[in-house]
Amino acid sequence: MSRSIARHRRSIQAVMLLMTAIATTPALSAMTLQEALRLAALHSQALPAQHYSAEAARERAIAAGTLPDPVLRLAVENVPVDGPMRFSLDAERMTMRSIGVSQTFTRAAKREARQQRYQQEEQVANARWHWQLSNLQTETAKAWLSLHFQRRLLHWQEQQREQAAHQSEAMKTAFGSGRATQQEWWAVQSQLLQLDEKLLAQRTQVENAEMRLQRWIGAEQSLVLADAIPDISTLPFDLQQLRLAVDEYPEIIAMNAQEQLSKAEANVAKAETQSDWSWSVMYGVRDSDFGDMLSVGVSIPLQLNQENRQQRDYAAKLSEANQRRAETEEKRRLLLLDVQQKWNAWQSALARQQQYQEQLLPLAESRAAATQTAFASNRASMAAVFDARRVVFDTRITETNLAWQAALLWAELYFLFPESEWAAAPFQNNAE
């Protein structure tokens, strides 16, 4: 356990040092994905929250290993309240002024169990820190990639709108010269209006994507993104390795730590079945005619109903530990299925995007060029030319959407392990 705690502390300290270095480093003109991840770690309040939680557990563990504070007792006893000696402190032989101290001696096994409970709580906080880091990096990467692809979609739609405007002018000229019908001219105008509506919607999508990224990196950061994106076609592990490493997913580690915490709480409940003894010493001062008195005592809680109190609490804690174990196993199965589905969807999106990029897009461009040539020799209508060009843009937009889909799935798989964020290999330039 101590080695695991030290490992978690080193990880936290490393990221804290990195965040401090980032705070003193001037921002780059264009934000890479790696820079966005670092800014997100700096901006996050979820990571410090878990760090403080771990610190709190460490402090409680130290306190739990000590004995309770001794109790000082000062008293005036047996003072008469009526008769000729009322309220006299030295006339009645039973009246005395006493001072005493008592101490509860918590069993060493009980103190150790309480210490281990808080040490395990620190483990839970550290595990949740890594889980939060994994979620932070995943969501930041998805936000950065989404903004990148949303802007690319906006670029294609703006180009399509610009070309449609030229087509409208060309159709107007062709209609005037008799080479186009009124229906064709109306069709082009309708397409132009539809593109305007799509542009408005896409600009809103870009604005929303900007806000999502700023939620993770801070509203004060520049949103000028670098053109280079990670190589989303590769991962540093294969599916089999990913499945075998399920117990190292941050979420599973956090749930296992929670299960161990429940077991530690059960050990505390078991230790509570043994009573703690309290010893007391009291010295009573009386009038010199009577002599002083010394008292020594011991207090022992009588657990007369252990079966329905302490044993019930212990059984409840064991049941909670079993509940945690069952929930962890169920989550393992769900994560294995989720990872398998995401892997398959990622592979499918990559294959489809490659097909669009290498086959369908060149085919659409060739068709557009052939239609333009046919129009020049009066073998095709202008409407056919416009339709062929529209197919080119539609194909580009579909290809971009597939690349975006693959990128999001890549991020969800890659950042299952938060430590991988600091590796440089996946962040090689892949400008598109």
Residue pairs with C-beta under 8 A, 6 or more apart in sequence:
1 119
1 120
1 123
4 123
5 119
5 122
5 123
5 126
8 54
8 123
8 126
8 127
8 129
8 130
9 54
9 126
11 126
11 129
11 130
11 419
12 51
12 54
12 126
12 129
15 41
15 47
15 133
16 51
18 38
18 41
18 422
19 38
19 41
19 42
22 38
22 39
22 41
22 42
23 42
27 35
27 221
27 222
28 35
29 222
29 224
30 224
30 225
30 226
30 227
31 39
31 144
31 217
31 221
31 222
31 223
31 224
31 225
31 226
32 225
32 226
32 228
32 427
33 141
33 144
33 145
33 226
33 229
33 230
33 427
34 421
34 424
34 427
36 140
36 141
36 143
36 144
36 213
36 216
36 217
37 137
37 140
37 141
37 421
39 216
39 217
39 218
39 221
40 136
40 137
40 140
40 216
40 217
41 47
41 133
41 136
42 218
43 216
43 217
43 218
44 132
44 136
44 216
46 132
46 136
47 129
47 132
47 133
47 136
50 125
50 126
50 128
50 129
50 132
51 125
51 129
53 125
53 128
54 122
54 125
54 126
54 129
57 118
57 119
57 121
57 122
57 124
57 125
58 118
58 119
58 122
60 118
60 121
61 115
61 118
61 119
61 121
61 122
64 111
64 114
64 115
64 117
64 118
65 111
65 112
65 114
65 115
66 111
67 103
67 104
67 105
67 106
67 111
68 103
68 104
68 106
70 101
70 102
70 103
71 101
71 102
71 103
72 99
72 100
72 101
73 98
73 99
73 100
73 101
73 102
73 280
73 282
74 98
74 99
75 97
75 98
75 99
75 100
76 89
76 95
76 96
76 97
76 98
77 94
77 95
77 96
77 97
77 98
77 284
78 92
78 94
78 95
78 96
79 87
79 88
79 89
79 92
79 95
80 86
80 87
80 88
80 91
80 92
80 95
81 87
85 91
85 92
88 95
89 95
89 97
90 286
90 287
91 287
93 286
93 287
93 289
93 290
95 286
95 287
96 284
96 285
96 286
96 292
96 293
97 284
97 285
98 282
98 283
98 284
98 285
98 293
98 295
99 282
99 283
100 280
100 281
100 282
100 283
100 295
101 280
101 281
101 282
102 278
102 279
102 280
102 281
102 297
102 299
103 278
103 279
103 280
104 276
104 277
104 278
105 276
105 277
105 278
105 279
106 276
107 271
107 274
107 276
109 271
109 274
110 268
110 271
110 272
110 274
110 276
113 264
113 267
113 268
113 270
113 271
114 268
114 271
116 264
116 267
117 261
117 264
117 265
117 267
117 268
119 264
120 257
120 260
120 261
120 263
120 264
121 261
123 257
123 260
123 261
124 254
124 257
124 258
124 261
126 257
127 250
127 253
127 254
127 256
127 257
128 254
128 257
130 250
130 253
130 254
130 418
131 250
131 251
131 253
131 254
133 250
133 418
133 421
134 250
134 251
134 415
134 416
134 417
134 418
136 216
136 418
137 415
137 418
137 421
138 411
138 412
138 415
138 416
139 216
140 213
140 216
140 217
141 411
141 414
141 415
142 408
142 411
142 412
143 209
143 212
143 213
143 215
143 216
144 213
144 225
145 229
145 404
145 407
145 408
145 411
146 209
146 212
146 213
146 404
146 408
147 206
147 209
147 210
147 212
147 213
147 223
147 225
148 225
148 229
148 407
149 400
149 401
149 403
149 404
149 407
150 202
150 205
150 206
150 209
150 404
151 206
151 209
151 225
152 400
152 432
153 202
153 205
153 397
153 400
153 401
153 404
154 199
154 202
154 203
154 205
154 206
156 393
156 396
156 397
156 400
157 195
157 198
157 199
157 202
157 393
157 397
158 199
159 393
160 195
160 390
160 393
161 192
161 195
161 196
161 199
163 389
163 393
164 188
164 191
164 192
164 195
164 386
165 192
167 188
167 382
167 386
167 389
168 188
168 189
168 192
170 382
171 180
171 184
171 185
171 188
171 382
171 386
172 185
174 180
174 382
175 181
175 182
175 184
175 185
179 382
180 381
180 382
180 383
184 381
184 382
184 383
187 383
188 383
188 386
191 386
191 390
210 223
213 223
214 221
214 223
227 431
227 432
228 429
228 430
228 431
229 407
229 430
229 431
229 432
230 410
230 414
230 426
230 427
230 428
230 430
231 426
231 428
231 430
232 350
232 403
232 406
232 407
232 410
232 430
233 350
233 406
234 426
235 410
235 413
235 414
235 426
236 414
236 420
236 423
236 425
236 426
237 245
239 339
239 340
239 343
242 339
242 343
242 413
242 416
243 336
243 339
243 340
245 417
246 252
246 332
246 335
246 336
246 339
247 253
247 256
247 332
248 417
249 335
249 416
249 417
250 416
250 417
250 418
251 331
251 335
252 328
252 331
252 332
252 335
255 324
255 327
255 328
255 331
256 328
258 324
258 328
259 321
259 324
259 325
259 328
262 317
262 320
262 321
262 323
262 324
263 321
265 317
265 320
265 321
266 314
266 317
266 318
266 320
266 321
268 317
269 310
269 313
269 314
269 316
269 317
270 314
272 310
272 313
272 314
273 303
273 306
273 310
273 311
273 314
275 300
275 301
275 302
275 303
276 301
277 298
277 299
277 300
278 298
278 299
278 300
279 296
279 297
279 298
279 299
280 295
280 296
280 297
280 298
280 299
281 294
281 295
281 296
281 297
282 294
282 295
282 296
282 297
283 292
283 293
283 294
283 295
284 292
284 293
284 294
284 295
285 292
286 292
286 293
303 309
303 310
339 413
339 416
342 409
342 412
342 413
343 413
345 405
345 409
346 406
346 409
346 410
346 413
349 402
349 403
349 405
349 406
349 409
350 406
352 402
353 399
353 402
353 403
353 406
356 395
356 398
356 399
356 402
357 399
360 395
360 399
361 392
361 395
361 396
361 399
364 388
364 391
364 392
364 395
365 392
367 388
367 391
368 385
368 388
368 389
368 391
368 392
370 388
371 380
371 384
371 385
371 387
371 388
372 385
372 388
374 380
374 384
375 381
375 382
375 384
375 385
403 432
414 420
414 426
415 421
420 426
